[in-house]
């Protein structure tokens, strides 16, 4: 154990121990005066990014920390899962262009 414990980091780690998810691992590390929370996909064979979010000193000293932490964690999980999409309706123009290129290729091969 390190000589000087970081009470902010310990507080976040204590909260993270209360959460268990079948797809995700949670961890935390010091980042400046705050703490960085790390969310990783358990199955490393699936190529998804690792998600990070910061807790600032004011967040960590909030008297309602447990509740605000849960809100921040759930917001981060929402963002993380949305970022995992490999295709969305906003990709329509790219899909249309790809479809035209495929059609052109098929015509040339016929």
C-alpha positions in Angstrom: 0.0 0.0 0.0 1.4 3.5 -0.8 2.8 5.5 2.0 0.4 8.4 1.6 -3.2 7.2 0.8 -5.4 9.4 -1.3 -8.7 9.7 0.5 -10.4 11.0 -2.7 -9.3 7.9 -4.7 -10.2 5.6 -1.9 -13.7 7.1 -1.8 -14.3 6.5 -5.5 -12.9 3.0 -5.3 -15.2 2.2 -2.4 -18.2 3.4 -4.5 -17.0 1.4 -7.5 -16.9 -1.8 -5.4 -20.7 -1.4 -4.9 -21.2 -1.8 -8.7 -21.0 -5.1 -10.6 -21.8 -5.3 -14.3 -21.8 -8.4 -16.6 -20.1 -6.5 -19.5 -17.9 -3.9 -17.9 -15.1 -3.5 -15.4 -14.7 -0.3 -13.4 -11.5 1.2 -11.9 -10.1 4.5 -10.9 -6.8 6.3 -10.6 -5.5 9.6 -9.4 -5.5 12.5 -11.9 -4.1 15.7 -10.6 -6.2 16.8 -7.6 -9.1 14.6 -8.8 -9.8 11.1 -9.8 -10.2 9.5 -13.2 -12.8 6.7 -13.5 -12.1 4.0 -16.1 -14.8 1.9 -17.7 -13.5 -1.1 -19.8 -15.4 -3.8 -21.7 -14.7 -7.2 -20.1 -14.4 -9.1 -23.4 -11.2 -7.9 -24.8 -11.8 -9.8 -28.1 -14.4 -7.2 -29.0 -12.7 -4.0 -30.3 -14.3 -1.2 -28.2 -12.6 1.7 -26.6 -12.1 2.3 -23.0 -14.1 5.1 -21.5 -12.7 7.7 -19.0 -14.3 10.4 -17.0 -13.0 12.8 -14.4 -14.2 13.6 -11.0 -13.0 17.0 -9.8 -12.3 17.9 -6.2 -15.6 19.7 -5.9 -17.4 16.5 -7.0 -15.5 14.4 -4.5 -16.2 16.8 -1.6 -19.9 17.0 -2.3 -21.9 16.0 0.8 -24.2 14.1 -1.6 -21.2 12.4 -3.2 -22.8 8.9 -3.4 -25.8 10.2 -5.3 -23.9 12.5 -7.6 -21.4 9.8 -8.3 -24.1 7.4 -9.3 -25.6 10.0 -11.6 -22.2 10.7 -13.2 -21.5 7.0 -13.6 -24.9 6.4 -15.3 -24.4 9.4 -17.5 -21.0 8.1 -18.5 -22.4 4.6 -19.2 -25.0 6.1 -21.5 -22.3 8.1 -23.3 -20.1 5.0 -23.5 -22.7 2.8 -25.0 -23.8 5.4 -27.5 -20.2 5.8 -28.6 -20.1 2.1 -29.3 -22.5 2.3 -32.2 -20.8 1.3 -35.5 -23.6 2.7 -37.6 -26.3 5.3 -36.9 -29.0 7.1 -39.0 -26.5 10.0 -39.2 -24.3 7.7 -41.3 -26.9 7.6 -44.1 -25.0 9.7 -46.6 -21.9 7.4 -46.2 -24.1 4.3 -46.6 -25.8 5.7 -49.7 -22.4 6.4 -51.3 -21.1 3.0 -50.4 -24.3 1.4 -51.9 -23.7 3.3 -55.1 -20.1 2.2 -55.3 -21.1 -1.4 -54.7 -23.7 -1.1 -57.5 -21.2 0.4 -59.9 -18.7 -2.3 -59.1 -21.3 -5.0 -59.6 -22.3 -3.5 -63.0 -18.7 -3.4 -64.1 -18.3 -7.1 -63.1 -21.4 -8.2 -65.0 
